[in-house]
Amino acid sequence: MRLLLLFLTLPLFAADKDFNGRWNIEVPKEPRHRVWWLEVSGAGTPGIKGRFVGSPGGDMNDIPEIAVKNNTLEFVFTRPNYKGIYKATLIKGLLQGNFTVGGNPKSELTWTGHRAPVLKDKDDGKWKEGKPVDLFNGKDLQGWSAMVSGQDLGWQVKDGIMGNKASSNNLVSEQKFWNFKLHCEFRIGKDSNGGFGLRGRYEIQVIDDFGQPPDTHGTGALYSRTAASKNASRASGEWNTYDVTLIGRQVTVIVNGEKVIDKGEVEGLTAMAHDWNEAVPGPISVQGDHGPVEIRKLVITPLVR
């Protein structure tokens, strides 16, 4: 009887405030094999707010319409001729949700939100370089796979350079890494756009923006999150270098020898993310689904204690 009374006094549903926090979202049938990111704050109060990275775009956007009603989180993005509706409930600590366009069940995508982990590693000067790994051997695409299976790869190697045609597949390294330094040598064509995905989760932007002011979509930026302090890019057709250090959630970016992000804090996933589990090592990915990019060197050096 006492057990029955205890059961009857337990809450049947999660409290509204339990929706608060940052969530990494896996979407099993997302056509581009991307994952999403959500932050909720103020749930359980009139001041609820949210930020989101995911369908249909890729920016990190403030959520214009968000509420918790009847134990269900709901948020909506409305654009001309478009209404994206997201709903989720909390079940055993996970967000179990669905997304539809205009409420049309044929457009439905189901998704699961996992709480983003705390990453305790810091760039404190105590990390040592391990043995460098050549991710590109200069001959072929050994060690790489397509992000979206069943679609044309669109990459080839010629004269020691790997390159793609526009709107190709993204590449994903077979090896996975935790803390590391990444050295890239690349060039892009006029008006082209690409990126390097760190652990398959955080994109460092590549774009033809020589001479433009820096912003969160510019050269060397942590895409849609942290702008470079200056635009250190070279003109299209010229070779550029990136030297990127990632330790825990701290990222440092050096573009053509100039430090443009210094131990910047990575809040969460970016648009290019395809691996939601931030608590484990992840691959390096190379964006090919925008414009053409050529790469002649891609070396990763693991960092260890």
N, C-alpha and C positions, 0 to 999 in steps of 0.2 A: 504493500500500500504506500509506504514511504517513497519507494522508487517511482511509483505512478505519480504521486504528488510532485516529486522533483521534476519528472518529465513534463508535467503539465505547466510548471513554472518556467521552463526553458523557452527562450524566444524561438518562434518558428521560422523567422526570417532574419536575415542580416540587417543590422541597423544602417540607416542611410549613410552615416559617417564611414562605414566600412568600404564604401566605394572609393574613398580618397586614396591617393597615392599614384605611383607610376606603374604602368602595365605594358608588358611586351606581349603582342598579340600574334598568334599563329592563325593563319587563314588557309586551311588545307586546299581549297580549290581556287585560290587567287591566281588568275591566268598568267601573271608575270613571275610567279613564285616569290612574291614580296611578302614581308611581314609588316605589321603596323605598330604604332606606339600611341599610348593615351596617358594623359595626366589629368587627374580630377582633384580639385581642392574645394573646400567649403561645402561639401555634401553634408546634408543635415542642417544647413543654415540657409537663409535667403540669398547668401552671396556665393552660391555654387559657381565654379568656373571650370573650364577645361581647355586643354591643348591636345592637338591630334596630328599624327603623321600617318597618312594612308590613303585609301581610295576616296575620291577619284584622282586627286593630285598627289604631289609629293612634298609640298612645303610643310613646315611645321606651322599649323594654323591655330589661332584662337577659335574655340567653338562658339558660334554665335547663339546657339539655342540648346540649352542643356538643363535637365531636371531629373530628380528621382521621384517617381510616382508609383505607389503600390509595390514597393520593393523592386522596382525596375528602373535601371538607368537608361535614359533615352537622350540622344543628341542628334541634331539635324544640321545639315549643310544645304542651303538653298542657293541655286544659281539660275540663270535664265534657262528654262526648259529642263531643269534638273532639280531633284530633291532627294538627297541621300539620307536615309533614316537608319540609325544604329540603336539597337536595344540590347540590354544585357541584364542578367540576374547573377547574384553571387551564389555559387554552389560549391561547398567544401573549399572555400578560399580562392576559387577561380571565377573569372568572369566568363559566363557562357552566353554568347550573343549571336545576333544575326544582323545582316545589313541588306537593305533592299533599296532599289531606286523607285521612288514614288509609291512604295508599298506593293509593287508588283512581285508576286511570289516567284516568278520565273527568273528574276534578277538576284535572288537570295544567295548570299554567302554566309555560312556559319563561321564563327570564330571563337577562340578561347584566349582569354587574357591571363597572363601569369604575372605576379608581382615582380617588378624589376629588383634584382638583388643589389645589396650593398657590396661594392668592390673596394677592399681595404688597401690594395697595393697603391703606393704613392711613388712619384718620381723624386726620390729623396737622395739620389746620388750614390746609392749603395748597390745598384744593379750592375752586373758584369756582363760583357758581351760573350755569347757562346760562339759556336761555329757558324759562319755565314752559309746560307742556303740560296743557291741560284734557282729562282723560280722559273726563269727563262734560260734555256740551254743554248740559244742562238741557232738552233737547227730545226726544231719542230715544236709542237704544242704538247709534248709529253708532260704529264703532271697536271694538266688542266682538263676540265670538263665543262659542258654547257650548263648554264643555270636552268634553262627551260628545255627539258628533253623533248625530242620529237620535232624541234625546229632547227633550221639550217644554222650551222655554227657561224659562218660568215667571217672567220679569221684564217689567216695563212701566214707563213713565214717565208720571206724572200730576202736574200742578201744579208742574213743575220738580223733582220728586223721583223717583228710580229706586228701585223696590222689588220684592221677590219674594214669592211665596207659599212656604209651608213645603215642603221637599223639592224645590226647583227645581234647575235646572242651575247649575253654577258658571260665572261669566263669566271670559273671558280677553281681555286687551287685544291688539289687533292690533299695536300698537307694542311694541318691546322696549327695555329700558334696562339700564344697567350701574350706576354709582354715582349716587345721587339722593337728593332729599328728597321725601317724599310727604305731602301734607296731605289729610286726610279729615274730612268732617263727616257724621255718621251718627246714627241712633237705632234702637233695637231694642225689640221688645215684651217682655212679661213672659215669663221663662224661655226667651228666645230665645238663639241661638248662631250665630256666623258667624266670619268672618276675612278678612284681606287677605293675599294671597300675594305676597311680594317676589321678583321675578325668576321667579315661578312655582315657588318652591322653599322659601321660609321663611315660615311663617304667623305673623302677629301676631294674637293671639286677640281676638275680640269676643264678649262674653257678658253676660247679665244677672246680675251678682253684686254689685250695690250693697250696701255695708256688710259684705261678706264679707272674710276675710283673704286676702291675695294668695297665689297658688300658680302652678304651671307651666301650669295650665289656666284661669287667671283673666284679667281685663281687662288688656290691654297686654303679656301674656306672649309670649315666643317659644315657641310652642306645644310643650308637653311637654319643653322644654329649659331655659328661663330664666324664672323668675318675675319679675314686676314688684316693685320695692322697696316699693311701697305700692299699694293699690287706690284709684285716683283716678277711678273711674267715677261716673256720675250714674244716678239711678233710671231704670227702664225708661220709655220714652216721652219722655225728655228728650234733647236733642241733645248729642252728645259730639264732641270733636275728637281726632284722632291726628295727630301730626307725627313722622314716622319718617325717620331718616337711615340709609342703607345704603352703606357704603364697604368694598369687599372683603368680608371676613367680619365687620366690625364694625357693629353696629346700635345706634342710640340711639332710644329711644321716649319721646315726651312725650304724656301723656294729660291733656286738659283743662288744659294749661299746666304740668303737673307732670312733671318728668323721672323716669321709673320704671326705665329701663334706660339706662345710660351706657356707650357703646362696648362693649357685650357681645359676646363672641366667639361667632360662629355655627359650631358644630361641623359641622353638616351638614343634610341635608334633613329636613323635618318631614312630618307625615301628609298635609297638603294638597298636597304637591309633585306636579307633573305634568311637570316639565322637569328631566331628570337632569344635563344638561351644565353644570356650575357654571362652566366656563371662559369662557362667552360670555354676552352680554346675554340677558335673559329678560323675559317679560311681567309685568304686574300681573294678579293674579286676585282675584276676589271670590267668597267662599263663599256659595252659595245652597242647598246640599243639606241644610242643617239647618233653622234657624228663619228667620222673616221679618226682613229688614233693610231700612232705608230710608237712602238716601244722597242728599245734596243738593249735595255738592262733593267732587271727587276730582281733585287737581292734583299733577302730578309735575314736579319741577325737576331736570334733569340736572346733575350735578356734573362739572366738567372741570378740568384743570390749566391 
